[in-house]
């Protein structure tokens, strides 16, 4: 069973069946014990009556009957003569007289009443004068439910309910509390800093909601571990990246303090490094803001062709000094849904990288298309490309394929990470591959603008 409702439902009805079974079994056992007791008592009464008749005759039998009828079975113990009259002169039920007397008060009785089954014949008594009497006992009438109307049935039912519910509730509580106990221990371990703890392996063959919760818990723990590791790596990388421009600033200051130093040149160097440091801090802040779970997009329809033309105009400032040609291949007018500023930044990072690593006189191509209800922007350069082993990591913060080359070209390994975050934030994605004939091809997938109605 794959859900707790089904298990609780089955346990409930199992308890009902067990309670009913125990109640019926216990009641039948009590009825059997009562029947055996009554049989022994009836045999004893028959023996006593026979002994009294043999010893004392009718007078002794009458005295014995008065005593026993009042003490043991009031209005149920009778001694009848052949006419169906009671020895004590009490009124005899018609069906009882019909069972013994050959004629009732209104003549011959041919049929036996249905309630005659309530009569128990104990013994035939013969006096010393050869007079015949019948000792009979009327059975106690039962309720409409027969033996189940006895006073012991509710007691048996209550005890059965108590025992069965106690056992099944214990098993149910154990069944529910074991995974909760494992989850609680794992939560404490995570609170103590152990992010490697997992609980789904402790669930055994369970497939219910608690097992699904354990899987979600493991997914959460793995996500926390990944995020914490990522943040640690980011902090390490940020520290490393900040150290380089700061070190160059210190060197420039030291050179500026020398006698006869070229202050203008050193101030230019300080200004350059300060600008680089400001650019790095800005990119780090942009990346951290994109990772904020509370961030909400300012979604609006964005004309993709107009956005790309604006980007090309900006990129020509870097491309023209190296005679790099930029061209746009738009298959059809496309409108995407998203934050214009973020989309501009995401595509610009890829485009600037393409210009930066393209050889002088090369070509950078921007093309658009439609695939699976998403707009696709493809940026292709003719540079050295990326080693296949590094293609899956170029969108990680501070990852650089060739560190010295990236630093010389002014990159910090954050631009493509920002691009990946923006694409994911819009419900799209980004991927990179080495193009046939050389160069790198980066593809962004963005959601189309939906027109309601």
Secondary structure, DSSP 4 states (H G I P E B T S, - for coil): --SHHHHHHHHHHHHHHHHHHHHHHHHHHHHHHHHHHHHHHHHHHHHHHHHHHHHHHHHHHHHHHHHHHHHT-TTTEEEE-TTS-BTT-----HHHHHHH-SEETTEE--SPPGGGGGEEEEEEEE-TT--EEEEEEEPPPPBTTBGGGSHHHHHHHHHHHHHHHHHHHHHHHHHHHHHHHHHHHHHHHHHTT-TT---GGGGTT--SHHHHHHHHHHHHHHHHHHHHHHHHHHHHHHHHHHHHHHHHHHHHHHHHTSTT--HHHHHHHHHHHHHHHHHHHHHHHHHHHHT-TT-----EEEEHHHHHHHHHHHHHHHHGGGT-EEEEEESS--EEEE-HHHHHHHHHHHHHHHHHHSPTT-EEEEEEEEETTEEEEEEE--S----GGGTTTTTSTT--SSHHHHHHTT--S-HHHHHHHHHHHTT-EEEEEEPTTSSEEEEEEEEBPP---
